[in-house]
Amino acid sequence: MTFRNADVAATVYARWREAWIHMADLDLGVRPEDWPAELACHAIDFLLCRLPAGTGVRAEDVPREWSVGDRTGTTVTGRVRDLAAWLAGRTPATSPVAAEGLPALGPWPPHPPQGRG
């Protein structure tokens, strides 16, 4: 089943993600550190394509790691909510770190999601 050229699940996840992110933007008493861990992991999954190829991402507070390709580049570490906030272009409670410095973020991914080649 589709809605606006995406499967319904992608649309539901987009609304869930956008609601939480924009609640922080609108100063409604919700900060990135208040986001559910599951949302933060989902946001990282969605926003990972903003990172250069070879970049690794490792959460220090949940047992999760992500990578863009073969992990030949830098590894960014931090708490899962801080990683998600940073990838979303928001201010994390504590900035993630990387030995070579944080990589520049690319553009926000399109909705519906495009194939990742």
N, C-alpha and C positions, 0 to 999 in steps of 0.2 A: 504494500500500500504506500502511496506517495502523497506528499503535500508540498506544493511549491517546488517541484523538481527535486525533492529529496525524499528518502524514505521517512516514514513517520518517526521512527526512533531518533534519527538525526535532528529532526525538528524539535522533538521533546527535549533532547539533550541541549540543543542550542538555547532554548528558552530557559532551562534550568541554569545553565552556565551564565547567560546574559543577565538574568534576574539577580543572581548573587553578586556578580561583578559590578553591576550598576547600582545595587544597594550601597556598596562601598563608595562609589563615585558620588552618590547623592547625599552622603553624610547622614544616612538613616540609622546610625548607631551600629552598623555592621562594618567590621573591618576585615581585611583579608585573613587575619589570624582567627576570625570567627567562622570562616568557611568550613564546612564539613570536609574531613580528610578525603572522602570519596569524591567530592566535587573537585578538590584540588588535584587529585590523581587524574580525573577525567579532563580537567583543564590542561594539565601538562600533556596528556595524550593528544589533545586537539591542537595545542599551540606549539608542539615540538618542532613542527615544520618551520617555525620562525628562526630556528638555529642553523648555523652552518653545518654542512656535512662533516661527519667525524666527531661531533660534539656528544659527550655523555652527560647525563644528568642523574645525580644520585641523591635520594632523600635520606636524611640522617635520622628521622623520627618514625618512619614507616619502612617496611622492607620492600622498597621499590627502586628500580633503576630503569632509565630510558636511554636510548641512543638514536642518533641520526646517522644511519649508515654503520660504518665499520669501527667507530670509536678511535680513530687515529689522532683526533684533536684533543682539545681540553675537556676536562670533566668539571662540571658545575655542581657544587654541593650546597645543601642547606636543608632547612625544614620544608616539608612538602607544601605547606601553605605559602611560605615565603617564595619558594620556587615558582609556584603557580602565579602568585601576584607579580613577580618579576616578569615572567613570560607574558602575562596579560598587560604589561606596561603600567602596572600599579606599584605603589610604594610598599614593599614588604616591611614587616616589623623588624627583621634582621636581614640585611642584604646577603644573598647567596654569594659564594666565593668560588674562584677558579685560580689555579696557579698562574696562568698566563693572563689573568684579568677576564672579566665577563665579556663574552662575545657580543657583538652588535646583533640586535634583533631585526629580523626581516619583517615583511608586511604581515598583517593579520590574515589568517587563512579565509578563503571565501566560504560562503554558505549558499548552496549545499557544498559539502566537501568535494574536492576534485580528487581524482586518482593520484596517488603518490607514486611516482616512478622511480 
